[in-house]
Structure formats: structure tokens, C-alpha cells
């Protein structure tokens, strides 16, 4: 089990690094958005175009990256929305079992389906080096690649969470499971 927990911690390290990147991308997105607003009004006032489509697309691309790459980080932090009417009243080990089965029966197959269905879409974009139709726009093919990356990161994080939950169910100390009451008290993670 220690080998698998080490693997899980390695996955979590990567996910946390990506989470930090998306945190800073949020700042970039806000700054680019503020620039877009300021230059739009300033352009009207002075009569010279100060902004361009590239800045609007940069803001959109930053949002896309935050949403797509941040999903695995949010999952690792147990930050996704749940309907907790019943789930929150269950015992910790029961919740861990539900998360194991939910990840393996629903999340992982959904992500595989997402990868399968998006690979032609992404490949077609790369084949023609798809560009934005807007004047001065950005290339689209790298951003479309992030769709597959996001699904892959979710699969990898699902494996990490499953390892931690199984370790918790088996009574392993420092499992790192979000259901382990000791997690916040110096436990692993």
C-alpha cells in the first residue's frame, strides 16, 4: 500500500502544481479583462483603437485553461459540488466506498469517453493548424488539445483519490483520504 500511496502523493504534487498555475492564470485573466474594459472605453474617448481581438481571445483562453486544468485540482481538494443530504450523514468509510465506486464506475468511464470523442476534433484542428476566424486572433489547435489533457488529468486524479480512499478503508494511517478525520490534524496530504 505504501507504494501506491507514494504514487498518489506524486500525482497530487503534479495536480497541486497545476492548481497553482490556474490560480495565477485567474489573476492574468482578470488583468487582461480589466485591460479590455479600460482600452474599450479609452478608445471611444480618444478615437484610436487600443485593443484587439488577441486580448479578448487571451481572456477566453485563460478562462478555458482555468476551467479545464483546474478541474483535477478541485477534485483533489474535494471542492466539487455534492448533494449532501444523505452523503454527509454517512460514516466516513461508507463515503470513501461511494467515492471509490463513483470514480471508477462514473468519472473514469466518462473521462475516457470524453477523450475518445474529442480526439478527432483535436486531430482535425491540428491537421489544419486551426486559427481563430477573428482578425488578429490566436491559434485554436493548442487550446483544443487541453480538452484531452483535462480528461486525462481527471483520470489520473481519480486514481490518486481511489488509492487514498482504499488506504483509508483498509485502516492505513496517513491515507490522505478526504474522509479521514485525521487528515487535517497532521495526516498526509
MARRO-559219 format. One record per residue: residue in three letters; x, z, y of N, C-alpha, C in turn. Coordinates in steps of 0.2 Angstrom, whole numbers, plus 2048, in hexadecimal, padded with zeros to 3 digits. Atoms other than C-alpha are relative to their C-alpha. Layout:
<atoms>
ala/X/Z/Y/X/Z/Y/X/Z/Y
...
</atoms>
This chain:
<atoms>
unk/804/800/7FA/800/800/800/804/800/806
unk/7FB/7FF/7FA/80F/804/80C/802/7F9/802
unk/7FE/807/7FE/814/7F1/80B/7FA/7FD/804
unk/805/804/7FC/803/7EB/810/7FE/804/807
unk/801/7FD/7F9/801/7F8/81E/806/7FE/805
unk/7FB/803/7FC/812/7F2/824/7FE/7F9/803
unk/803/807/7FE/80B/7E0/824/7FB/801/805
unk/805/7FF/7FB/7FC/7E6/82D/803/802/807
unk/7FD/7FE/7F9/806/7EF/83B/804/7FA/803
unk/7FD/805/7FD/810/7DF/83D/7FB/7FB/803
unk/806/804/7FD/800/7D5/83F/7FE/803/806
unk/803/7FD/7FA/7FA/7E2/84B/805/7FF/806
unk/7FB/801/7FB/80B/7E0/855/7FF/7FA/803
unk/801/806/7FD/808/7CE/857/7F9/7FF/804
unk/807/800/7FC/7F5/7D0/85C/801/804/806
unk/7FF/7FC/7FA/7FA/7DE/868/804/7FC/806
unk/7FC/804/7FC/807/7D2/870/7FB/7FB/803
unk/804/805/7FD/7FA/7C4/872/7FA/804/804
unk/804/7FD/7FC/7EE/7D1/879/802/802/807
unk/7FD/7FF/7FA/7FA/7D5/886/801/7FA/804
unk/800/806/7FD/7FC/7C3/88A/7F9/7FE/803
unk/807/801/7FD/7E9/7C1/88C/7FF/805/806
unk/801/7FC/7FB/7E9/7D0/897/803/7FD/807
unk/7FD/803/7FA/7F5/7C8/8A3/7FD/7F9/802
unk/804/806/7FE/7EC/7B7/8A2/7FA/802/804
unk/806/7FE/7FC/7DD/7C0/8A8/802/801/808
unk/7FE/800/7F9/7E7/7C4/8B8/801/7F9/803
unk/7FE/807/7FE/7ED/7B2/8B9/7F9/7FC/802
unk/806/803/7FF/7DB/7AC/8B7/7FC/802/807
unk/803/7FE/7FA/7D5/7B7/8C5/803/7FE/806
unk/7FC/803/7FA/7E3/7B2/8D1/7FE/7F9/801
unk/801/807/800/7E0/7A0/8CD/7F9/7FF/803
unk/807/801/7FD/7CD/7A2/8D0/800/802/807
unk/800/7FE/7F9/7D0/7AB/8E0/803/7FA/805
unk/7FD/805/7FC/7DC/79D/8E6/7FB/7FA/800
unk/805/806/800/7CE/790/8E1/7FB/802/806
unk/805/7FE/7FB/7C1/79A/8EC/803/7FF/807
unk/7FD/800/7F9/7CD/79C/8FB/801/7F9/802
unk/7FE/807/7FE/7D3/78A/8FB/7FA/7FC/801
unk/807/804/7FF/7C1/783/8F9/7FE/802/807
unk/803/7FF/7F9/7BB/78C/909/805/7FF/805
unk/7FB/802/7FB/7CC/78A/912/800/7F8/801
unk/800/808/800/7CB/777/90E/7FB/7FE/804
unk/806/802/7FB/7BA/776/916/801/801/807
unk/7FF/7FE/7F9/7C0/77F/925/805/7FC/804
unk/7FA/804/7FC/7D0/775/929/7FF/7F9/7FE
unk/801/807/801/7CA/765/921/805/7FC/7FC
unk/7FB/803/804/7D8/762/915/7FF/803/7F9
unk/800/7FD/807/7D7/764/902/806/803/7FE
unk/7FA/7FC/802/7E2/772/8FC/800/801/7F9
unk/800/7FE/808/7DC/774/8EA/7FF/7F9/7FD
unk/801/806/804/7DA/768/8DC/7FD/802/7F9
unk/803/7FF/806/7D2/766/8CB/805/804/7FB
unk/7FB/7FC/804/7E2/76D/8C3/7FF/808/800
unk/801/7F9/7FF/7DE/77E/8CA/7FA/803/7FD
unk/807/7FF/803/7CC/77E/8C4/801/800/7F8
unk/7FF/800/807/7D2/779/8B3/805/806/7FD
unk/7FC/7FA/802/7E0/786/8B2/7FC/806/800
unk/804/7FA/800/7D3/793/8B6/7FC/800/7F9
unk/804/800/807/7C8/78D/8A7/805/800/7FA
unk/7FB/800/805/7D7/78B/89C/802/808/7FF
unk/7FE/7F9/801/7DC/79D/89F/7FA/804/7FD
unk/806/7FD/803/7CA/7A3/89B/800/7FE/7F9
unk/800/802/807/7CB/799/88B/805/804/7FC
unk/7FB/7FC/804/7DB/7A1/886/7FE/807/7FF
unk/802/7F9/800/7D5/7B2/88A/7FB/801/7FB
unk/806/7FF/805/7C5/7B0/880/802/7FE/7F9
unk/7FE/802/807/7CD/7A7/871/805/804/7FD
unk/7FB/7FC/803/7DD/7B0/86F/7FF/808/800
unk/802/7F9/7FF/7D6/7C1/875/7FB/803/7FA
unk/805/7FE/805/7C9/7C1/867/803/805/7FA
unk/7FC/7FD/806/7D6/7C7/859/802/807/803
unk/7FE/7F9/7FD/7DC/7D5/865/7FA/805/801
unk/806/7FC/7FF/7CA/7DB/869/7FE/802/7F9
unk/802/7FE/807/7C7/7DB/856/805/806/7FE
unk/7FB/7FA/802/7D7/7E6/853/7FE/806/804
unk/801/7FA/7FC/7D1/7F2/860/7F9/803/7FF
unk/807/7FE/801/7BF/7F3/859/7FC/800/806
unk/803/800/7FA/7B9/7ED/869/7FA/7FB/800
unk/805/805/800/7AC/7E0/863/7F9/804/800
unk/806/7FD/7FF/79A/7E4/866/7FD/801/7F9
unk/803/7FF/807/791/7EC/857/7F9/803/802
unk/806/7FD/800/77F/7F1/854/801/807/7FC
unk/7FE/7FA/803/783/803/851/7FA/805/7FE
unk/805/7FC/802/772/80A/84D/801/804/7F9
unk/7FF/7FD/806/776/80D/83B/807/801/7FF
unk/7F9/800/801/788/809/83A/804/807/802
unk/7FD/7FA/7FD/78D/818/845/7FF/806/7FD
unk/802/7FA/803/784/824/83B/803/801/7F9
unk/7FD/801/806/78D/81F/82B/807/804/7FF
unk/7FA/7FD/800/79C/828/824/806/7FB/801
unk/7FB/804/7FE/7AD/822/829/802/7FB/7FA
unk/7FE/804/806/7B1/81B/817/7FB/7FA/7FF
unk/806/805/801/7A0/812/816/801/7FB/806
unk/7FF/805/7FB/7A4/80A/827/806/7FC/7FF
unk/7FA/804/802/7B5/805/821/7FE/7FA/7FB
unk/802/804/805/7AD/7FD/811/7FC/7FA/803
unk/804/806/7FD/7A1/7F3/81C/804/7FC/804
unk/7FB/804/7FC/7AF/7ED/827/804/7FC/7FB
unk/7FC/804/805/7B9/7E7/818/7FB/7FA/7FD
unk/804/805/802/7AA/7DE/811/7FE/7FB/805
unk/802/805/7FA/7A5/7D7/822/805/7FB/802
unk/7FA/805/7FF/7B6/7D0/825/801/7FB/7FB
unk/7FE/804/806/7B9/7C9/814/7FA/7FB/7FE
unk/806/804/802/7A7/7C2/811/7FD/7FC/806
unk/803/803/7FA/7A2/7BD/823/806/7FD/805
unk/7FB/802/7FA/7B1/7BC/830/805/7FB/7FD
unk/7FB/804/802/7BE/7B4/825/7FD/7F9/7FE
unk/804/807/801/7B2/7A6/81E/7FE/7FD/806
unk/802/803/7FA/7AC/7A3/82F/806/7FD/804
unk/7FA/803/7FD/7BD/7A1/836/803/7FA/7FD
unk/7FE/806/804/7C2/795/828/7FC/7FA/802
unk/804/805/7FE/7B3/78B/82C/801/7FD/807
unk/7FF/802/7FA/7B7/78B/83E/807/7FC/800
unk/7FA/804/800/7C9/785/83A/7FE/7F9/7FD
unk/802/806/803/7C2/778/82E/7FC/7FB/805
unk/804/804/7FC/7B5/771/83A/804/7FE/807
unk/7FC/802/7FA/7C1/771/849/806/7FC/7FF
unk/7FA/803/801/7D0/769/841/800/7F8/802
unk/800/807/7FE/7CA/757/844/7FF/7FF/807
unk/801/800/7F9/7C4/75B/855/807/801/804
unk/7F9/7FF/7FD/7D6/761/859/804/7FA/7FF
unk/7FC/806/802/7DE/753/850/7FF/7FA/804
unk/802/806/7FC/7D4/746/859/803/801/807
unk/7FE/7FF/7F9/7D9/74E/86A/808/7FF/800
unk/7F8/801/800/7EC/74E/865/801/7F9/7FF
unk/7FE/807/802/7EB/73C/85E/800/7FC/807
unk/800/804/7FA/7E6/736/870/803/803/806
unk/7FD/7FB/7FA/7EF/744/87A/7FB/800/805
unk/806/800/7FC/7DE/747/881/802/804/807
unk/7FF/7FE/7F9/7DE/74A/894/7FA/802/803
unk/806/7FF/7FC/7D1/751/8A0/7FE/7FA/803
unk/803/806/7FD/7C6/744/8A7/801/801/808
unk/800/7FF/7F9/7C8/74C/8B8/807/7FE/803
unk/7FA/802/7FD/7D5/745/8C4/805/806/801
unk/7FC/7FB/800/7E4/750/8C3/7FF/805/7FB
unk/801/7FB/805/7DE/759/8B4/805/801/7FB
unk/7FB/7FE/805/7E7/761/8A6/7FF/7FD/7F9
unk/801/803/807/7EA/75B/894/7FB/805/7FC
unk/804/7FC/804/7DD/761/888/802/802/7F9
unk/7FE/7FF/807/7E5/760/877/804/807/7FF
unk/7FD/7F9/801/7F0/770/879/7FB/805/7FF
unk/805/7FB/800/7E1/77A/87D/7FB/800/7FA
unk/805/801/806/7D6/773/86F/804/803/7FA
unk/7FD/7FD/806/7E4/779/863/7FF/807/800
unk/801/7F8/7FF/7E1/78B/869/7FA/802/7FC
unk/806/7FE/804/7D0/78A/860/802/802/7F9
unk/7FD/7FF/807/7D9/789/84F/804/806/800
unk/7FC/7FA/800/7E5/796/854/7FC/806/801
unk/805/7FA/800/7D7/7A2/859/7FD/802/7FA
unk/803/7FF/807/7CF/7A0/848/805/803/7FC
unk/7FB/7FD/805/7DF/7A3/83F/802/807/802
unk/7FF/7F9/7FE/7E3/7B2/84A/7FB/805/7FD
unk/806/7FB/803/7D2/7BA/845/801/801/7F9
unk/7FF/7FF/807/7D6/7B7/833/805/804/7FE
unk/7FA/7FB/801/7E7/7BF/834/7FE/807/802
unk/802/7F9/7FE/7DF/7CE/83D/7FB/803/7FC
unk/805/7FE/805/7D1/7CF/831/804/803/7FA
unk/7FC/7FD/806/7DE/7D1/823/804/806/802
unk/7FD/7FA/7FE/7E7/7DE/82D/7FB/806/800
unk/805/7FB/800/7D7/7E8/830/7FE/802/7F9
unk/802/7FF/807/7D2/7E6/81E/805/805/7FC
unk/7FB/7FC/803/7E3/7ED/818/7FF/807/803
unk/801/7F9/7FD/7E1/7FC/824/7FA/804/7FD
unk/806/7FD/803/7CF/7FF/81E/801/802/7F9
unk/7FF/7FF/807/7D4/7FE/80C/804/806/7FF
unk/7FC/7FB/800/7E2/80A/80F/7FC/807/802
unk/804/7FA/7FE/7D6/816/818/7FB/802/7FA
unk/805/7FE/805/7C9/815/80A/804/803/7FA
unk/7FC/7FD/806/7D7/819/7FD/803/806/802
unk/7FD/7FA/7FE/7DC/828/807/807/800/803
unk/7F9/800/7FD/7ED/822/80E/800/803/807
unk/7FF/7FD/7F9/7F3/82C/81C/803/7FB/805
unk/7FE/805/7FB/7F6/822/82C/7FE/7F9/7FE
unk/802/806/802/7EC/814/826/7FF/7FB/806
unk/801/804/7FA/7E9/80E/838/7F9/7FD/801
unk/806/803/800/7D7/80A/834/7FC/803/806
unk/804/7FE/7FA/7CB/80B/843/7FB/806/7FE
unk/805/7FB/803/7C0/817/838/803/806/7FE
unk/7FC/7FA/801/7CE/823/835/7FF/805/806
unk/800/7FB/7FB/7CA/833/83F/807/802/803
unk/7F9/7FE/7FE/7DD/837/840/803/7FA/804
unk/7FC/805/7FD/7E1/826/848/802/801/807
unk/7FE/7FE/7F9/7E0/82C/85A/804/806/801
unk/7FC/7FA/800/7E9/83C/855/807/7FF/7FE
unk/7F9/801/802/7FA/835/852/800/7FC/7FA
unk/800/804/806/7F5/82A/843/803/7F9/802
unk/7FD/806/7FF/7FC/819/841/7FC/7FC/804
unk/803/805/7FC/7F8/80B/84D/801/801/807
</atoms>
